Amino acid sequence: MQTAEIRRRWLDFFENKGHTVVPSASLISEDPSLLFTVAGMVPFIPYMSGLVPAPYPRATSVQKCVRTLDIEEVGKTTRHGTFFQMNGNFSFGDYFKPEAIAFAWEFLTGSVESGCLGLDPQLLWVTVFQDDDESIQIWRDVAGIPMERIQRRGMKDNYWSTGQPGPAGPCSEIYYDRGPAYGREGGPEADEDRYIEIWNLVFMQYERGQGTGKDSFEILGELPKKNIDTGMGLERVAFLMQGVENLYEIDQVRPVLDLAAKLSGKNYGANTEDDVRLRVVADHVRSALMLIGDGVTPANDGRGYVLRRLLRRTVRAMRLLGVEQPTLGHLFPVSKDAMKAAYPELEVEFERILRVAIAEEETFLRTLSAGTVFLDQALDEVKSSGSKQLAGDAAFLLHDTYGFPIDLTLEIAEEAGLTVDRDGFKALMAEQRDRAKADAREKKLGGTDLSVYSAFRAMGVTKFTGYEQLATEGSVLGLIVDGADARIATQGQIAEVILDETSFYAESGGQDSDAGFIVGSGVTLEVLDVQKPVKGLISHKVLVREGQVEVGQKLQTEVDAEWRLGACQAHSGTHVVHAALRQVLGPTALQSGSYNKPGYLRLDFSWAQALSLETKSEIEEVTNLAIRGDLAVSAQLMELSEAREWGAVALFGETYDEQVRVVQIGGPWSRELCGGTHVSRSAQIGLVSLIGEASVGSGSRRLEALVGIEAFRSLASERALVARLTDALKTPKENLEEKLASAIDELKAAQRKIASLQAGQLAEQIPALIESAERIAGTSFISADLGQLGSVDDLRTLATKVRDKVSGSSSVIALFGEVSDKPMLVVATTESARTAGHKAGALVRAASAVLGGGGGGKDDLAQGGGADSSKISEAIAAIRGALNA
């Protein structure tokens, strides 16, 4: 049975059982504490916790998920995949254990003809939480499973949560026995390679607190309602039903594995190490395909870092299989063809997806050589120090800066007879990951615990009136001061105000929040920020300027009219620039992120190379012609499916309800899903002036522009600058470019002449420098502070010339100087000095540390610098000490 067919049967089965079919959420999680959607229940957490009322009593989904905690195990076991699909059925205070167990048993063992899977019930085992006698009885009553196929397990195995504070509960897992050929008898407790977990029924009725691991956390209490959260691993069931050995061999994954084997000339099944690498390629290509499809682009942090790691591990695995040339351009189309039956949007987006993958592969192949140079130097230093281990921070630097996979560092180190401090490396990786999560949560929520909003959200959604009016009256539903629920906020305090109605736009969809005031009798609140901490709720961060605000009070929200006009101009301008991009570059130049506020817009889009001046000029012209055309701007509410059929563009990383708002400018020319505020006709935007275009990662570019009056002021400033230049150069405006080019040529010629004179003066010092050499431990040490210099090139040239003069001896040359008021140094060594153990890179690092900076280079020539020129004599002494060591 094909994977897509199992998926279809699942959704049909539970829809027939009264469940609402919910489309998969994006892999990009809305939860700021999670980089990705890591489980099928993640999109439903607000309903389970009671934070947001559930819109339906029971639901079912096939959720796209990504987990990377066990990435090192990918390819080695039958169980570990980075991307996977979780079939889930959920109850929000509706049914509980008896129904959940009955549904699971019927779907697994019911006949294929009836729409179920038809598994042999004699091959199914179950586990339950150690104290859950109720579940044992239900399994015996509903499924007739004998006690010998029911096993009790502790919290590590049978108590589930996302790993974060939030909903949790005991669970009951269903295992499939693959037979004695795969391991020992005795159920899951004996062997989880033979007994494969296929379904986890979680009885989600508690809330867990902070803690680490799977069993070291506190249970804070019961949830408002008892919920059901189940997850059946689609890939695991698929490989069992397709009669293959593991999830890498199912119909959605195996084609990539086969092509990787063909490209490398390897036979799958012939060599264990090669098999692992082939499975890594198959898994990572599919995972990267799905991540890029959902709008993730390679980067050095966050989600982009995970994607980059997957792509680079793929490239590395192919190189270890003997393939040196690029391969992602061959592998990605095969993965797309295998997945498009379940995810047809991949076909539509594939040109963009492939461009991102190929660009990252090209970048990595270039950085491999740079990283190898750094690693070779680091390993040489480890050996020369007498150590046998590369420090964890060096491995982390390779990983973080050069994109070097840790397994590549381990392999090269092992070839050199060394080990790597993996614990130190893992600790630094964990710090970086925790820091990113904390930063994301702090930026979005200001450190407030989300649970404080649950009582306010239970009162209903905040009504937003800002599309129609700038002022509205609302009642204060709640106050939050210092992260806690409060009844009153007084003058001078910072507080969050929750109103039942507001005209203030909350930051979302790339648009900054509105500015203005909330006022009442004797009360003035300055609005500092407006956010949506939970779905449906708007919170105003305010400074109490006058009086005090209390719960239940009636207040008037008053949006700054000039601010809102500027915000509308910028947001509509963003849509127009996006449409212009697609007109000029083609439909694959899709927006992948944006930010706009009065007078400014920033738009990230998928594109592999820099835009030419002509292309940028064309985009700017198309944009402003559309503005001059005074196109009509309208917004309509419709079903998500209707909006997609209508051709509305959905933006990456955004999540949408079934009811969506579609904003169009000029009809189908610009048609996007958007909740922001906009002008009523395009001419109101005024003017858009592009001010920047740059790379923000492989396959992603960023445009920046000024909008409206800010664009006019910028152009007026440039006009004034041109006027001043024409006056200073005594030339008409039309000759300005030629006059400037001539002046620059004359300046360069003068600089070359000055540099030649300075070089001659420096060269005259060579005899005196050689004469000043001091003898240290059998080596001549030549050092000098040359004072102010034009560039570090002067130091490098002089140091190499001195070295050439003394090349027959063991000599170290260390020359210092000031370049732009910063101390710089160059160290050069002769071959005999290097044989004696004196290496330029190490000596530069020792001296640069004294100067308050850093540096490095090769053994024969290296340079560095710092911040404190007064310590040059101490830096020279540091090199002298290193030579004496």
Secondary structure, DSSP 8 states (H G I E B T S, - for coil): --HHHHHHHHHHHHHHTT-EE-----SB-SSTT-SB--STTGGGHHHHTTSS--SSSEEEEEEEEE--TTGGGTTTSSS--SEEEEEEEEEESS--HHHHHHHHHHHHHS-GGGTS----GGGEEEEEETT-HHHHHHIIIII---GGGEEEE-HHHHEE--SSSEEEEEEEEEEEE--GGGS-SSSTTT-TTTEEEEEEEEEEEEEEEEEETTTEEEEEEEEEEEEEEEEEEHHHHHHHHTT-SSGGGSTTTHHHHHHHHHHHT--TTS-HHHHHHHHHHHHHHHHHHHHHHTT----SSHHHHHHHHHHHHHHHHHHHTT--S--HHHHHHHHHHHHTTT-THHHHHHHHHHHHHHHHHHHHHHHHHHHHHHHHHHHHHHHHTT-SEE-HHHHHHHHHHS---HHHHHHHHHHTT-EE-HHHHHHHHHHHHHHHHHHHHHHHHTT--GGGGHHHHHT---EE-TTT-SEEEEEEEEEEETTEEESEEETT-EEEEEESEE----SBTTB----EEEEETTEEEEEEEEE-SSTT--EEEEEEEESEEETT-EEEEEE-HHHHHHHHHHHHHHHHHHHHHHHHH-TT--EEEEEEETTEEEEEEE-SS---HHHHHHHHHHHHHHHHTT-BEEEEEEEHHHHHHTT-B--TT----SEEEEEEETGGGEEEE--S---SBGGGG--EEEEEEEE-STTEEEEEEEETHHHHHHHHHHHHHHHHHHHHHT--GGGHHHHHHHHHHHHHHHHHHHHHHHHHHHHTTHHHHHHT-EEETTEEEEEEEEEE-S-HHHHHHHHHHHHHHTTTS-EEEEEEEEETTEEEEEEEE-HHHHHTT--HHHHHHHHHHHHT--EEE-SSEEEEE-S-GGGHHHHHHHHHHHHH-
